[in-house]
Amino acid sequence: MLAYRGLCDVVVASVYVNPTQFSANEDFDLYPREVEGDRAKLEEAGCCTVFEPRSLYRGGNGDASNVVGREGASPNAHETFVQVERLQQPLCGKSRPHFFKGVTTIVSKLFNIVEPDVAVFGRKDYQQWRVITRMVRDLDFAVEVVGMPICREADGLALSSRNARLTPEARQAALCIPRALEWAKSVYTSKPAPSPADLASRIGVIIKDAGGLVDYVEVLNAQNLQPILDITAQPALVAVAAHFPARDQGSVRLIDNCVLESNVGE
């Protein structure tokens, strides 16, 4: 946050676990919530105000039970949603088709409530950043969307609140993801360069060999998230989602990515 403090006079952060981003079988109830810890970190980083709504859905009670499409929703339930039709379909949109409908709806509401001049989104969720940027363009929000480089632990694992749910063994095994992405960067300029399919296949094998369950590994056009035939013909996004065992129950879904382009960081 400190890196972007100079973009504006007042920094506002929202802390909200959005229920419509989770399906019935996902980890909404298990998603880590550390209110006091978040507030302390934000204050240290120079945040001026924290916006912590209980629910952003009309008549909602924090669990989205009063949203159309949810079991038990009332006739007066929230029924207006925002979607970015094409960009939401690949990557996370395949296994989580509900996800971006929840993201874009709640972000549009946040923009209308807070009225920011600049909105900063981490590029760990690269697709989310692209989807929101397109939504802002298409709906003429007076907001500049800035993509923040991925923050990582000292050993390279992308920072995520979900990391705390990993078993100790899974925490070490998950390092295969950043290592696989570093490998992709190292072979990007080799002659001949690997095909997108070969690159994705090799990364998938690395994750499986480490004990991860691959959701997807894809190499796409970094601008429009469409398939490509040559990783050197345009900026190429290497995007990964994989599951590793959790301390509590089930598994933890981790995402990470890198962009393959000369002199471009994450």
NUNUTOR-727334 format. One record per residue (C-alpha): x, y, z. Coordinates in nm, 4 decimals, padded with zeros to 6 digits. Layout:
+----------+----------+----------+
|       xx |       yy |       zz |
+----------+----------+----------+
|        X |        Y |        Z |
...
+----------+----------+----------+
This chain:
+----------+----------+----------+
|       xx |       yy |       zz |
+----------+----------+----------+
|  00.0000 |  00.0000 |  00.0000 |
|  00.2852 |  00.2371 |  00.0802 |
|  00.4042 |  00.2095 | -00.2808 |
|  00.0732 |  00.3598 | -00.3989 |
|  00.0258 |  00.6090 | -00.1143 |
|  00.1383 |  00.8883 | -00.3456 |
| -00.1509 |  00.8287 | -00.5861 |
| -00.4055 |  00.9917 | -00.3573 |
| -00.4479 |  01.2039 | -00.0450 |
| -00.6777 |  00.9648 |  00.1419 |
| -00.6490 |  00.5845 |  00.1374 |
| -00.9588 |  00.3753 |  00.2078 |
| -00.9483 | -00.0052 |  00.2326 |
| -01.2507 | -00.2325 |  00.2228 |
| -01.2581 | -00.5555 |  00.4197 |
| -01.5530 | -00.7666 |  00.3119 |
| -01.5864 | -01.1398 |  00.2514 |
| -01.8390 | -01.1345 | -00.0306 |
| -02.0795 | -01.4301 | -00.0010 |
| -02.1870 | -01.4302 | -00.3656 |
| -01.8298 | -01.5115 | -00.4703 |
| -01.8681 | -01.8499 | -00.2987 |
| -02.0816 | -02.1426 | -00.4058 |
| -02.2534 | -02.3709 | -00.1551 |
| -01.9603 | -02.6179 | -00.1497 |
| -01.6840 | -02.3582 | -00.1097 |
| -01.5066 | -02.2225 |  00.1972 |
| -01.7100 | -01.9110 |  00.2839 |
| -01.7501 | -02.0160 |  00.6481 |
| -01.3869 | -02.1247 |  00.6744 |
| -01.2400 | -01.8221 |  00.4983 |
| -00.9946 | -01.6558 |  00.7406 |
| -01.1265 | -01.3425 |  00.9097 |
| -00.8887 | -01.1456 |  01.1334 |
| -01.0525 | -00.8079 |  01.1835 |
| -00.8153 | -00.6668 |  01.4447 |
| -00.5086 | -00.7990 |  01.2652 |
| -00.6258 | -00.6496 |  00.9359 |
| -00.6898 | -00.3128 |  01.0982 |
| -00.3435 | -00.3065 |  01.2565 |
| -00.1732 | -00.3921 |  00.9283 |
| -00.3722 | -00.1307 |  00.7391 |
| -00.2917 |  00.1384 |  00.9945 |
|  00.0776 |  00.0518 |  00.9750 |
|  00.0613 |  00.0727 |  00.5950 |
| -00.0833 |  00.4240 |  00.6030 |
| -00.4518 |  00.3507 |  00.5486 |
| -00.6799 |  00.6344 |  00.6622 |
| -01.0155 |  00.4563 |  00.6818 |
| -01.1374 |  00.0954 |  00.6770 |
| -01.4790 |  00.0185 |  00.5292 |
| -01.6206 | -00.2975 |  00.6902 |
| -01.9820 | -00.3445 |  00.5807 |
| -02.1788 | -00.6293 |  00.7369 |
| -02.3653 | -00.6877 |  00.4127 |
| -02.3770 | -00.5040 |  00.0810 |
| -02.6971 | -00.6696 | -00.0375 |
| -03.0351 | -00.5073 |  00.0233 |
| -03.2025 | -00.6886 |  00.3092 |
| -02.9040 | -00.9220 |  00.3349 |
| -02.7765 | -01.0595 |  00.6636 |
| -02.4158 | -01.1215 |  00.5668 |
| -02.4625 | -01.4685 |  00.4199 |
| -02.6389 | -01.3675 |  00.0973 |
| -02.9550 | -01.5554 |  00.1916 |
| -03.1540 | -01.2595 |  00.0655 |
| -03.0103 | -01.2647 | -00.2866 |
| -03.2119 | -01.3960 | -00.5791 |
| -03.0963 | -01.7447 | -00.6659 |
| -03.0154 | -01.8336 | -00.3052 |
| -03.2302 | -02.0817 | -00.1145 |
| -03.4931 | -01.9085 |  00.0958 |
| -03.4547 | -01.5664 | -00.0667 |
| -03.7532 | -01.3384 | -00.0116 |
| -03.9576 | -01.1751 | -00.2934 |
| -03.7796 | -00.8475 | -00.2122 |
| -03.4324 | -00.9998 | -00.2373 |
| -03.1423 | -00.8300 | -00.4139 |
| -03.1687 | -00.9123 | -00.7853 |
| -02.9448 | -00.6670 | -00.9727 |
| -02.6033 | -00.7928 | -01.0819 |
| -02.3137 | -00.6785 | -01.3021 |
| -02.1256 | -00.9155 | -01.5327 |
| -01.8341 | -00.8839 | -01.7744 |
| -01.9439 | -01.1435 | -02.0240 |
| -01.6299 | -01.2641 | -02.2053 |
| -01.3394 | -01.1952 | -01.9687 |
| -01.5124 | -01.3782 | -01.6828 |
| -01.5349 | -01.7057 | -01.8757 |
| -01.1792 | -01.8497 | -01.8880 |
| -00.9520 | -01.9554 | -01.5981 |
| -01.1403 | -01.9239 | -01.2663 |
| -01.4654 | -01.8715 | -01.4546 |
| -01.4619 | -02.2335 | -01.5729 |
| -01.4628 | -02.4024 | -01.2327 |
| -01.6233 | -02.1092 | -01.0462 |
| -01.8853 | -01.9686 | -01.2909 |
| -02.0560 | -01.7784 | -01.0078 |
| -01.7388 | -01.6009 | -00.8936 |
| -01.7024 | -01.2938 | -01.1137 |
| -02.0721 | -01.2109 | -01.1027 |
| -02.0205 | -01.1630 | -00.7299 |
| -01.6946 | -00.9718 | -00.7773 |
| -01.8151 | -00.7186 | -01.0321 |
| -02.1463 | -00.6599 | -00.8567 |
| -01.9875 | -00.5889 | -00.5203 |
| -01.7003 | -00.3808 | -00.6636 |
| -01.9462 | -00.1656 | -00.8576 |
| -02.1387 | -00.1104 | -00.5331 |
| -01.8158 | -00.0224 | -00.3498 |
| -01.7250 |  00.2285 | -00.6195 |
| -02.0686 |  00.3899 | -00.5943 |
| -02.0498 |  00.4089 | -00.2141 |
| -01.6872 |  00.5175 | -00.1670 |
| -01.6415 |  00.7103 | -00.4953 |
| -01.2647 |  00.6537 | -00.5214 |
| -01.0415 |  00.8281 | -00.7731 |
| -00.7994 |  00.5338 | -00.7818 |
| -00.8663 |  00.1661 | -00.7048 |
| -00.5737 | -00.0694 | -00.6431 |
| -00.6090 | -00.4434 | -00.7051 |
| -00.3444 | -00.7090 | -00.6586 |
| -00.2407 | -00.8933 | -00.9721 |
| -00.2264 | -01.2274 | -00.7912 |
| -00.5848 | -01.2566 | -00.9077 |
| -00.4885 | -01.1419 | -01.2551 |
| -00.8228 | -01.2223 | -01.4131 |
| -01.0081 | -01.0250 | -01.1475 |
| -00.7893 | -00.7213 | -01.2196 |
| -00.8611 | -00.7494 | -01.5930 |
| -01.2345 | -00.8026 | -01.5382 |
| -01.2657 | -00.4990 | -01.3109 |
| -01.0604 | -00.2845 | -01.5482 |
| -01.2964 | -00.3779 | -01.8320 |
| -01.6046 | -00.3151 | -01.6188 |
| -01.4770 |  00.0328 | -01.5301 |
| -01.4131 |  00.1087 | -01.8965 |
| -01.7444 | -00.0248 | -02.0220 |
| -01.9623 |  00.1373 | -01.7530 |
| -01.7739 |  00.4700 | -01.7481 |
| -01.6759 |  00.4669 | -01.3826 |
| -01.4573 |  00.7695 | -01.3052 |
| -01.1976 |  00.5436 | -01.1422 |
| -00.8398 |  00.4670 | -01.2394 |
| -00.7729 |  00.0959 | -01.1796 |
| -00.4128 |  00.0174 | -01.0838 |
| -00.2708 | -00.3358 | -01.0788 |
| -00.0423 | -00.4059 | -00.7825 |
|  00.2496 | -00.6510 | -00.8231 |
|  00.2150 | -00.9841 | -00.6463 |
|  00.3352 | -00.9809 | -00.2848 |
|  00.5198 | -01.2952 | -00.1806 |
|  00.6438 | -01.4677 |  00.1312 |
|  01.0204 | -01.4821 |  00.1771 |
|  01.0247 | -01.8289 |  00.0191 |
|  00.8272 | -01.7165 | -00.2858 |
|  00.4736 | -01.8331 | -00.2083 |
|  00.2183 | -01.5699 | -00.3103 |
|  00.0658 | -01.4011 | -00.0062 |
| -00.2891 | -01.5139 |  00.0678 |
| -00.5073 | -01.5310 |  00.3767 |
| -00.5744 | -01.8908 |  00.2758 |
| -00.2080 | -01.9852 |  00.3265 |
| -00.2742 | -02.0129 |  00.7010 |
| -00.5112 | -02.3044 |  00.6352 |
| -00.2449 | -02.5182 |  00.4693 |
| -00.0992 | -02.8137 |  00.6585 |
|  00.2764 | -02.7746 |  00.7251 |
|  00.3490 | -03.0358 |  00.4589 |
|  00.1160 | -02.8707 |  00.2081 |
|  00.2721 | -02.5307 |  00.2824 |
|  00.6089 | -02.6664 |  00.1671 |
|  00.4587 | -02.8563 | -00.1253 |
|  00.2833 | -02.5395 | -00.2479 |
|  00.6231 | -02.3845 | -00.3200 |
|  00.6154 | -02.5886 | -00.6391 |
|  00.3882 | -02.3188 | -00.7855 |
|  00.6252 | -02.0194 | -00.7690 |
|  00.9142 | -02.2470 | -00.8630 |
|  00.7248 | -02.3680 | -01.1703 |
|  00.6520 | -02.0080 | -01.2694 |
|  01.0194 | -01.9186 | -01.2315 |
|  01.1014 | -02.2139 | -01.4552 |
|  00.8552 | -02.0811 | -01.7136 |
|  01.0341 | -01.7450 | -01.7098 |
|  01.3691 | -01.9178 | -01.7568 |
|  01.2603 | -02.1099 | -02.0685 |
|  01.0573 | -01.8248 | -02.2194 |
|  01.3464 | -01.6998 | -02.4299 |
|  01.4913 | -02.0401 | -02.5193 |
|  01.5288 | -02.1377 | -02.8838 |
|  01.2908 | -02.2729 | -02.9871 |
|  01.0469 | -02.1436 | -02.7266 |
|  00.8065 | -02.4045 | -02.5888 |
|  00.4508 | -02.4024 | -02.7140 |
|  00.1798 | -02.2769 | -02.4759 |
|  00.0462 | -02.6322 | -02.4457 |
|  00.3874 | -02.7800 | -02.3646 |
|  00.4590 | -02.5074 | -02.1092 |
|  00.1241 | -02.5597 | -01.9360 |
|  00.1640 | -02.9376 | -01.9416 |
|  00.5065 | -02.9255 | -01.7785 |
|  00.3879 | -02.6904 | -01.5021 |
|  00.0914 | -02.9201 | -01.4388 |
|  00.3268 | -03.2168 | -01.3959 |
|  00.5428 | -03.0210 | -01.1497 |
|  00.2380 | -02.9412 | -00.9360 |
|  00.1007 | -03.2956 | -00.9490 |
|  00.4389 | -03.4433 | -00.8577 |
|  00.4442 | -03.2189 | -00.5499 |
|  00.1038 | -03.3500 | -00.4397 |
| -00.1185 | -03.0689 | -00.5661 |
| -00.4497 | -03.1150 | -00.7422 |
| -00.4523 | -02.8952 | -01.0521 |
| -00.7614 | -02.6868 | -01.1207 |
| -00.6018 | -02.5244 | -01.4256 |
| -00.2712 | -02.4287 | -01.5794 |
| -00.3172 | -02.2083 | -01.8836 |
| -00.1040 | -01.9865 | -02.1042 |
| -00.3098 | -01.7068 | -02.2568 |
| -00.2864 | -01.3626 | -02.4113 |
| -00.2119 | -01.1371 | -02.1134 |
| -00.4411 | -00.8610 | -02.2415 |
| -00.7598 | -01.0392 | -02.3437 |
| -00.7160 | -01.3858 | -02.1837 |
| -00.7649 | -01.5605 | -02.5167 |
| -00.5693 | -01.8689 | -02.6325 |
| -00.2374 | -01.8130 | -02.8112 |
| -00.0153 | -02.0242 | -03.0343 |
|  00.3198 | -01.8548 | -02.9669 |
|  00.4333 | -01.7363 | -02.6238 |
|  00.6741 | -01.4845 | -02.7773 |
|  00.4288 | -01.3101 | -03.0126 |
|  00.2624 | -01.1046 | -02.7361 |
|  00.2716 | -01.0730 | -02.3568 |
|  00.1726 | -01.4183 | -02.2321 |
| -00.0004 | -01.4885 | -01.9015 |
|  00.0881 | -01.8155 | -01.7260 |
| -00.1936 | -01.8706 | -01.4757 |
| -00.2190 | -02.1484 | -01.2173 |
| -00.4858 | -02.2677 | -00.9739 |
| -00.4294 | -02.5770 | -00.7601 |
| -00.5588 | -02.7398 | -00.4415 |
| -00.3464 | -02.8515 | -00.1448 |
| -00.4527 | -03.0184 |  00.1843 |
| -00.5977 | -02.7942 |  00.4572 |
| -00.5444 | -02.8060 |  00.8341 |
| -00.9155 | -02.7973 |  00.9091 |
| -01.0940 | -02.9869 |  00.6346 |
| -01.0944 | -03.0299 |  00.2595 |
| -00.8367 | -02.8387 |  00.0618 |
| -00.7006 | -02.4912 |  00.0012 |
| -00.7231 | -02.3452 | -00.3477 |
| -00.4204 | -02.1335 | -00.4382 |
| -00.3754 | -01.9134 | -00.7437 |
| -00.0627 | -01.7551 | -00.8894 |
|  00.0651 | -01.6264 | -01.2218 |
|  00.3408 | -01.4579 | -01.4132 |
|  00.3539 | -01.2590 | -01.7345 |
|  00.6108 | -01.3578 | -01.9940 |
|  00.7358 | -01.0445 | -02.1623 |
|  01.0780 | -00.8843 | -02.1846 |
|  01.1452 | -00.6349 | -01.9025 |
|  00.8024 | -00.6816 | -01.7447 |
|  00.7501 | -00.7774 | -01.3817 |
|  00.4536 | -00.9588 | -01.2302 |
+----------+----------+----------+
